[in-house]
Amino acid sequence: MDKEQLRGALAAAARQVLEDAAFVFTEEADAPTDESAWSTAISQVYLPFVGPTCGRFMLAASSRLGESLAAEMIAADPGSPESEEEAEDSLRELLNMISGATLEEVFREEPWEMAVPELRQVSPAEYLATRLDADVWVHLDTEDADPLELAVFLGKGEPR
Amino acid sequence: MSYNLLIVDDSPITRKVVKRAISMTGLEVGTVHEAQDGVEALEVLGSQWVDIVFADLNMPRMSGVELIAKMAEGHLLEDIPVIVITSDRNQLRLAELQDRGVSAHLNKPFRPEDLREVMSRVLGNKAGGVHG
């Protein structure tokens, strides 16, 4: 698989999905390599896929960004109990949509399958360690300067 | 005439998004049932009157593909339109599902007007379709 094509498809899908589903406009940026750019808790979502190539997608965002994305998706007030309750699900669902749009672009007519996304909370240090294994990654900044990262791990098993 | 709906998706936030989009179509809605997978959806279909099913595909326990197969086996697809709302854009699978009797599909994310257009088409022969 052409990694540059995959990266382009992932970035385009992510920006479009965030705009259409959560009305969030983002810019691609260089990824910060130190922990200070991240809040203390990072929600990390994985979505495995199989097709001509197998692997897994990953999305990482702060819990605060999860809440704000959920609020936009369901037209709730940011900080409301409802947006807090849906924060994790919003990230799972956004990765689901981003993965589907990316795979459609890279696999086209080939058969492929996506699994159900799973979320876990990690510290910034744990997150930065897992990111080192990524084959492709995209860093996006939101208007509020909250970072959101996406990655693809090709041909890899379970996250460590 | 009001329609009883069933929204099948393992994501609570998506069920809320679909529900909200339906409320914006102008459709007269009766009861909105929710199910988080195919197993729960079959339980609802076995005990409640449902006019339209909105189903996701990738769900734990029983997927949307399996749910649709079960509905076809039980001849439910002949009477109840199913609109697939999914992030899975695999054209082969979507074509197979349409051959099997699925009425329409929408890719996530969708706009309320996309849902309205699909529902108008699906309900076109039922009580004049979507109003408003």
Interface residues (C-beta under 8 A of the other chain):
Chain A: V17 D20 A21 A70 M73 I74 A75 E86 D89 S90 R92 E93 N96 M97 S99 G100 A101 L103 E104 E109 P111 W112 E113 M114 A115 V116
Chain B: D10 S11 P12 I13 T14 K16 V17 R20 N58 M59 P60 T86 S87 D88 R89 N90 Q91 L92 R93 N107 K108 P109 R111
